[in-house]
Amino acid sequence: MKNKTKLNFYFSLDVRRSLVRDVTAKISGLKVGLTFLRRNTVGIGYYNMGRPIFQDYYVSNGVDYDATQAFVSKKTGQNVDVETRVQLSMAYISLFYEYRVLAHRKWNIDLTIQSGFGQAYIIAYNKANNRLAPGYPHHIPINLLEGSVLVQYKIFTWFGAGAGIGYRHMLNPDDYVTSTFNYPIWILKFMIFPGKLLNVAKGKEKWYR
């Protein structure tokens, strides 16, 4: 009989696709933790957009961010219509809990919930001359909750892959942050089982079964 109380080390690469201001963005991350009672995993993760997204506005119409003060006519003192580029990105650390709803020799279905904290990065500048708006780059602390369901397949004894869907909900009171990052997520996950890999290397288990 297998020991259900045994702790196993958990490691996965987590690649996510989501929308940020209706633009598709890639969010890459990694997760480490411990699996206990065979179906429960807890741990910590780190996620980063890496490549920011860009959107163009005209200052007179762009009310989502405070960049207008950078583009005031010296002659009239009035705001002028200047095309503005906004660059958006974010990074965060998360604590997660994963529960295995369905366990099969090859297939698994997991439910995951995680709570994260980090920063959103916003840069606004004049597209014509690349002048930054005063106060930018602007860093906004963020707090979030994410829930997801994943279907996973064990390709080898020591390696598996999975895919799933979920939703990211920002807990910030800032309307701009919530409207920017509150979106569904699509997940592609790669898992390495260090204990199994070590057993394969020692010849105690087959690399594939």
Helices and strands as residue ranges (DSSP letters): E 8-20, E 23-36, E 40-48, E 53-58, G 68-70, E 83-103, E 107-126, E 138-154, E 159-170, H 175-181, E 183-192, H 194-202
